[in-house]
Amino acid sequence: MLNCQIHGARDLRVEDAPVEVLSPTQVRVGIKAVGICGSDLHYYQHGRVGDFLIRAPLTPGHEASGQVLEVGSQVTSVRAGDRVAINPSRTCGQCRFCRMGASNHCENVHFFGSASKWPHMQGAMREQVVVEASQCVPVPEGLPFELAAFGEPLAVALHAVQEAGSLLGKTVMVVGAGPIGALILMAAKLAGASRLIAVDIVDQTLAACTRVGATQTINVAKDPAALEALAEGKGQVDASFEVSGNYAGLANCIRLTRPRGTIVQVGTLSGNSEACPFNQIMVKSLSFVGSFRFVDEYAWAVDYLSRGVLDVSPLLTDAVPVARVHEAFALAADRQRAMKVMVTF
């Protein structure tokens, strides 16, 4: 089978690889679409994500959908020919975090396309994957594979909105309007938020957020003064989502969120933190919570996509065949042109 592997920074190769053996509880899926995520881009561009360094060839990709090719002898939940979205997280169900309902912190998790463990956890950017039957969520015939693969990033967004508490009638601000930020806006709207503000430095991504429900967009690079109205009265925002992974973005969340409001940290922070007013978290009695991956939200996400509750198609920039995978990564890295790019098989 064809297998995309990152050997180091800017070293992505499409190679032949042997197929995996199928156990009685597992399913073989022919991959049809895989989304390129920010972490995939970091592995490709830098050979690492934060402290997670590629030490052996890594197959990226954790946003995937496909068609069942074969099932193990004990599998009854899906059958050959079924169209499925694939949950990239296989948790143990036994550790203390799984038992407390926080499986996103499973001590023994296997998560597609991550160098956080050794041996690395290989991802879905290949012709076939073998997964547990429980990781396969059936999708209807009418849902394109490219949209079914949005299940994972939408699950991340739904989990972040869950962490914020009730948003009914609230003013919500998302700082960092990439794919996850746009999906958080959609999830917040579904949760009842009445005002949806997207903040970014790229007009094209802000335009995409408008298409999926943002009621206001602010390009802080071009018009930083536009934030000042949101700072009045100790802050006009009820709940902020920091998705940019930038301390300047977090500073704006702290400054613009009202006393006793909530900030959800979704992005992985980097850069200089010296100018970030952390003391205001105390002064304004803010709730500051982190949001990591998802728990039950993957099934919710696929259900919403399957029933058309949420339409993510405005966020799909292009679907690029695996033969042009290098073009796909170049496009995905260009925020002036792309929101979500899929690699197809």
Backbone torsions as a table, in degrees:
resi	resn	phi	psi	omega
1	MET	NA	155.6	174.6
2	LEU	-75.7	140.0	-176.5
3	ASN	-142.3	120.6	175.3
4	CYS	-84.8	126.4	-180.0
5	GLN	-134.8	137.1	175.7
6	ILE	-95.9	119.6	-179.2
7	HIS	-94.6	-17.2	-179.3
8	GLY	171.4	-174.6	-178.0
9	ALA	-57.1	125.7	178.8
10	ARG	60.9	21.0	-179.2
11	ASP	-120.7	81.0	179.6
12	LEU	-108.1	125.5	-176.9
13	ARG	-125.7	143.4	172.7
14	VAL	-103.1	114.1	-171.6
15	GLU	-128.6	162.6	171.8
16	ASP	-79.2	142.5	179.3
17	ALA	-143.1	150.2	177.8
18	PRO	-70.5	151.3	175.7
19	VAL	-77.2	154.7	-178.0
20	GLU	-86.4	154.5	177.0
21	VAL	-77.6	143.1	-177.5
22	LEU	-100.4	128.5	176.1
23	SER	-92.3	169.7	-177.7
24	PRO	-59.1	-27.0	-176.7
25	THR	-98.8	5.9	-172.0
26	GLN	-108.7	169.0	-177.5
27	VAL	-131.7	137.0	173.2
28	ARG	-98.3	124.3	-177.1
29	VAL	-117.2	131.0	170.3
30	GLY	-83.2	115.4	-176.0
31	ILE	-69.3	136.2	177.2
32	LYS	-112.4	-37.4	-178.7
33	ALA	-147.4	138.6	177.1
34	VAL	-135.3	125.2	177.3
35	GLY	-79.2	146.8	174.3
36	ILE	-94.1	117.8	-177.5
37	CYS	-99.2	168.3	177.1
38	GLY	-58.3	-38.5	179.6
39	SER	-67.6	-36.7	175.8
40	ASP	-61.0	-41.0	178.9
41	LEU	-63.9	-40.5	178.6
42	HIS	-64.0	-43.9	177.4
43	TYR	-60.4	-41.1	-178.0
44	TYR	-70.2	-44.2	-174.4
45	GLN	-78.8	-34.3	-171.6
46	HIS	-122.2	-8.9	-176.8
47	GLY	74.1	13.9	-177.8
48	ARG	-164.9	160.7	167.8
49	VAL	-127.5	107.8	-175.6
50	GLY	58.2	-121.4	-179.5
51	ASP	-86.1	-3.2	-175.4
52	PHE	-91.4	102.2	-174.6
53	LEU	-100.2	135.0	175.7
54	ILE	-69.6	116.9	179.4
55	ARG	-108.8	-8.6	176.2
56	ALA	-153.7	160.4	-178.5
57	PRO	-51.8	131.6	-175.1
58	LEU	-119.8	126.2	171.4
59	THR	-83.2	117.7	-178.9
60	PRO	-81.8	-178.3	171.8
61	GLY	101.9	116.5	175.6
62	HIS	-133.3	8.2	176.2
63	GLU	-113.6	96.2	-166.4
64	ALA	-139.3	153.1	172.0
65	SER	-144.3	162.6	-179.5
66	GLY	-176.2	-162.4	-177.6
67	GLN	-126.8	133.8	-177.8
68	VAL	-66.3	128.1	178.2
69	LEU	-100.2	-33.5	-173.3
70	GLU	-160.6	145.0	177.3
71	VAL	-124.5	150.6	176.6
72	GLY	-70.2	165.6	-172.5
73	SER	-64.4	-22.4	-178.5
74	GLN	-99.4	1.9	-174.6
75	VAL	-86.5	127.1	177.5
76	THR	-124.3	-10.3	-173.9
77	SER	-78.2	-27.7	176.6
78	VAL	-137.6	165.2	177.6
79	ARG	-141.9	166.2	-178.6
80	ALA	-54.9	134.6	-178.9
81	GLY	99.9	-19.1	179.9
82	ASP	-65.2	143.0	172.6
83	ARG	-90.5	132.6	-174.3
84	VAL	-139.7	149.4	162.0
85	ALA	-94.7	146.4	-172.7
86	ILE	-113.6	116.2	173.7
87	ASN	-68.8	119.5	-175.5
88	PRO	-76.9	-3.4	-174.4
89	SER	-106.8	118.3	173.7
90	ARG	-111.0	109.0	-176.5
91	THR	-102.6	164.0	-171.5
92	CYS	-84.8	-27.8	-178.3
93	GLY	75.0	0.1	-173.8
94	GLN	-118.1	-27.0	-175.5
95	CYS	-71.1	171.8	-174.7
96	ARG	-63.3	-33.3	-178.5
97	PHE	-74.9	-40.3	174.5
98	CYS	-60.4	-41.6	-177.5
99	ARG	-68.3	-25.8	179.7
100	MET	-93.0	8.1	178.3
101	GLY	82.3	19.5	179.6
102	ALA	-119.8	56.7	-174.9
103	SER	-66.4	-14.6	174.5
104	ASN	-66.1	-12.1	176.1
105	HIS	-112.0	20.0	-179.5
106	CYS	-49.2	132.2	-178.7
107	GLU	-73.2	-16.2	-175.9
108	ASN	-123.4	26.3	-174.0
109	VAL	-65.7	145.5	166.3
110	HIS	-114.6	114.8	-175.8
111	PHE	-122.1	126.6	-176.2
112	PHE	-48.8	135.4	165.4
113	GLY	67.3	42.4	-177.5
114	SER	-128.9	136.6	175.5
115	ALA	-96.2	15.9	-176.6
116	SER	-72.6	-14.7	178.1
117	LYS	-125.1	164.0	172.6
118	TRP	-125.0	127.7	-4.6
119	PRO	-62.5	156.1	-179.9
120	HIS	-60.7	153.8	177.8
121	MET	-93.8	111.4	-173.3
122	GLN	-74.5	147.9	-174.1
123	GLY	-100.4	-161.3	-168.5
124	ALA	-104.1	3.9	-177.3
125	MET	-82.7	69.1	-178.8
126	ARG	-158.1	168.0	-174.0
127	GLU	-66.5	-34.1	-178.2
128	GLN	-138.3	148.9	169.1
129	VAL	-133.5	152.4	172.8
130	VAL	-112.6	122.6	-177.1
131	VAL	-134.0	165.5	172.3
132	GLU	-68.9	147.8	-179.1
133	ALA	-57.1	-32.9	-178.5
134	SER	-65.7	-17.2	179.4
135	GLN	-84.2	-8.6	-177.2
136	CYS	-98.0	122.5	178.6
137	VAL	-114.6	113.5	-177.9
138	PRO	-60.5	145.0	176.4
139	VAL	-128.6	154.0	-176.4
140	PRO	-74.3	162.1	-178.9
141	GLU	-58.3	-34.4	-175.0
142	GLY	-78.0	-6.8	-179.6
143	LEU	-93.3	113.5	179.6
144	PRO	-58.9	147.3	179.6
145	PHE	-57.8	-35.6	-178.4
146	GLU	-64.4	-31.0	177.9
147	LEU	-85.0	-33.4	176.5
148	ALA	-61.8	-30.3	-179.5
149	ALA	-70.8	-8.7	174.5
150	PHE	-75.1	-3.3	-177.4
151	GLY	-54.6	-42.5	-176.6
152	GLU	-69.1	-53.6	179.5
153	PRO	-63.7	-32.4	176.1
154	LEU	-66.6	-36.9	176.5
155	ALA	-61.6	-39.9	176.8
156	VAL	-60.5	-42.6	-179.8
157	ALA	-66.6	-44.1	179.7
158	LEU	-62.6	-38.9	178.9
159	HIS	-65.0	-42.0	179.3
160	ALA	-61.0	-41.4	178.7
161	VAL	-66.9	-37.3	174.7
162	GLN	-59.1	-41.0	-177.8
163	GLU	-66.2	-22.2	-177.7
164	ALA	-79.5	-14.6	-175.6
165	GLY	82.5	-163.4	-176.4
166	SER	-64.0	129.7	177.3
167	LEU	-114.4	9.8	-175.8
168	LEU	-59.0	118.5	178.2
169	GLY	74.5	8.0	-172.5
170	LYS	-90.0	161.6	170.0
171	THR	-93.3	122.7	-175.9
172	VAL	-118.2	137.2	175.6
173	MET	-123.1	132.6	175.6
174	VAL	-115.0	121.2	178.3
175	VAL	-103.8	114.2	-173.7
176	GLY	105.8	92.1	-167.9
177	ALA	-101.5	39.7	171.4
178	GLY	-76.0	-163.7	-177.3
179	PRO	-57.0	-45.0	-179.6
180	ILE	-66.5	-42.6	178.5
181	GLY	-60.3	-43.0	179.0
182	ALA	-64.7	-40.0	178.6
183	LEU	-67.6	-33.8	175.3
184	ILE	-64.2	-40.4	175.6
185	LEU	-58.1	-44.2	179.7
186	MET	-63.8	-42.4	179.9
187	ALA	-67.6	-37.3	178.6
188	ALA	-66.8	-38.8	176.4
189	LYS	-62.9	-42.5	178.0
190	LEU	-61.5	-32.1	-179.7
191	ALA	-82.3	0.9	173.6
192	GLY	103.4	3.9	177.9
193	ALA	-60.4	141.3	-175.3
194	SER	-99.1	-26.1	179.9
195	ARG	-128.8	127.3	-173.1
196	LEU	-125.6	111.4	-174.4
197	ILE	-111.4	126.5	177.4
198	ALA	-109.7	131.2	-179.8
199	VAL	-122.8	130.3	-179.9
200	ASP	-160.2	-175.1	178.1
201	ILE	-117.9	6.9	-177.1
202	VAL	-125.3	121.5	-177.6
203	ASP	-61.4	-37.7	-175.6
204	GLN	-64.0	-40.8	179.2
205	THR	-70.7	-35.2	177.0
206	LEU	-65.2	-36.8	177.1
207	ALA	-63.6	-38.5	177.2
208	ALA	-64.1	-37.6	178.3
209	CYS	-65.0	-36.8	175.7
210	THR	-61.4	-39.3	-179.1
211	ARG	-66.0	-23.8	-179.1
212	VAL	-106.7	14.1	169.3
213	GLY	122.6	-3.8	178.1
214	ALA	-60.8	134.2	178.1
215	THR	-91.7	-14.9	177.9
216	GLN	-152.6	138.4	174.7
217	THR	-125.8	144.9	-179.4
218	ILE	-133.1	120.6	171.2
219	ASN	-90.7	99.3	-172.1
220	VAL	-70.1	-20.3	176.7
221	ALA	-73.2	-35.6	-178.2
222	LYS	-90.4	-32.7	-173.1
223	ASP	-140.7	66.7	-179.0
224	PRO	-61.2	-24.7	-179.6
225	ALA	-67.4	-19.2	-179.4
226	ALA	-64.2	-19.2	178.5
227	LEU	-77.5	-19.8	-170.2
228	GLU	-64.3	-33.7	178.8
229	ALA	-63.4	-29.1	179.1
230	LEU	-78.5	-12.5	179.6
231	ALA	-88.9	-10.2	-175.8
232	GLU	-63.5	147.2	176.8
233	GLY	61.1	38.0	-179.3
234	LYS	70.5	11.4	176.3
235	GLY	120.6	136.2	-176.6
236	GLN	-106.0	-5.8	-174.5
237	VAL	-94.7	132.7	178.1
238	ASP	-81.1	-41.8	-178.3
239	ALA	-142.2	128.3	179.2
240	SER	-114.4	144.6	175.8
241	PHE	-120.6	116.1	179.2
242	GLU	-92.6	109.8	-174.1
243	VAL	-117.3	-11.0	-175.5
244	SER	-74.7	-23.8	-175.7
245	GLY	72.9	26.9	-176.0
246	ASN	-124.2	134.0	-178.8
247	TYR	-63.8	-29.2	175.9
248	ALA	-64.9	-37.3	175.8
249	GLY	-64.7	-42.4	177.5
250	LEU	-63.9	-38.7	178.4
251	ALA	-58.9	-42.1	178.1
252	ASN	-65.7	-37.9	177.0
253	CYS	-61.3	-45.5	-179.6
254	ILE	-63.9	-40.6	-176.4
255	ARG	-71.4	-35.3	-171.3
256	LEU	-98.1	-12.2	178.9
257	THR	-83.1	133.1	-175.9
258	ARG	-67.7	159.9	173.3
259	PRO	-53.9	137.9	-178.4
260	ARG	68.0	14.6	173.0
261	GLY	-82.8	-174.8	-173.7
262	THR	-127.0	137.9	171.8
263	ILE	-119.0	127.9	176.8
264	VAL	-109.7	120.4	179.4
265	GLN	-90.4	112.9	-178.5
266	VAL	-109.4	-38.4	-179.8
267	GLY	-76.1	154.6	175.0
268	THR	-85.1	113.7	-171.0
269	LEU	-72.6	140.1	174.2
270	SER	-148.8	166.7	179.4
271	GLY	99.3	-162.6	-174.0
272	ASN	-91.9	123.3	-177.3
273	SER	-96.7	1.0	-171.8
274	GLU	-62.6	-33.4	-176.4
275	ALA	-89.8	6.3	-177.6
276	CYS	-86.6	124.0	-173.6
277	PRO	-81.5	69.6	-175.7
278	PHE	-60.6	-31.9	-179.0
279	ASN	-61.0	-25.0	180.0
280	GLN	-67.9	-19.5	173.7
281	ILE	-61.0	-40.7	177.1
282	MET	-74.3	-47.2	-174.9
283	VAL	-61.5	-38.2	-177.4
284	LYS	-95.6	4.9	179.8
285	SER	53.2	44.4	-178.2
286	LEU	-78.4	148.5	169.1
287	SER	-93.6	121.7	-178.5
288	PHE	-118.3	116.8	-173.2
289	VAL	-131.7	142.4	174.7
290	GLY	-91.7	151.6	177.7
291	SER	-130.1	121.8	-174.6
292	PHE	-125.4	120.2	177.7
293	ARG	51.2	-124.7	-173.5
294	PHE	-164.6	167.7	176.3
295	VAL	-121.0	-97.7	179.4
296	ASP	-80.3	-6.6	-170.6
297	GLU	-68.0	-17.9	179.4
298	TYR	-62.4	-45.5	178.8
299	ALA	-63.1	-38.8	177.8
300	TRP	-62.0	-44.8	-176.7
301	ALA	-59.5	-46.7	-178.5
302	VAL	-66.3	-36.6	177.2
303	ASP	-63.1	-45.1	179.7
304	TYR	-62.8	-40.5	177.9
305	LEU	-66.2	-42.3	-176.8
306	SER	-65.4	-37.7	-177.5
307	ARG	-90.6	-1.6	-179.7
308	GLY	74.8	18.6	177.3
309	VAL	-63.9	-38.9	175.6
310	LEU	-124.0	134.6	178.8
311	ASP	-108.1	105.7	-177.9
312	VAL	-92.6	0.8	-175.0
313	SER	-58.1	-30.1	177.1
314	PRO	-64.4	-14.4	-179.1
315	LEU	-93.8	-9.2	-178.7
316	LEU	-83.9	111.3	-178.8
317	THR	-79.5	-49.1	-176.9
318	ASP	-164.0	156.7	172.5
319	ALA	-119.2	116.1	-170.8
320	VAL	-113.4	127.1	179.0
321	PRO	-59.9	149.2	-175.8
322	VAL	-58.7	-26.7	177.7
323	ALA	-61.3	-20.7	179.8
324	ARG	-115.5	36.2	-173.4
325	VAL	-61.4	-33.5	178.6
326	HIS	-65.5	-37.0	174.7
327	GLU	-63.9	-38.6	-179.9
328	ALA	-61.8	-44.8	-180.0
329	PHE	-67.1	-37.9	177.9
330	ALA	-63.9	-41.7	178.1
331	LEU	-65.7	-44.2	-178.6
332	ALA	-61.8	-28.8	-178.0
333	ALA	-80.6	-10.8	-176.0
334	ASP	-96.5	98.2	-176.6
335	ARG	-69.2	-16.6	176.6
336	GLN	-72.8	-21.0	-175.1
337	ARG	-118.0	-24.3	-166.5
338	ALA	-127.3	143.9	165.2
339	MET	-105.3	-72.9	-179.6
340	LYS	-124.0	127.3	178.2
341	VAL	-115.0	132.8	177.1
342	MET	-107.2	142.4	168.8
343	VAL	-99.7	129.1	-176.2
344	THR	-113.7	152.9	-179.6
345	PHE	-123.6	NA	NA
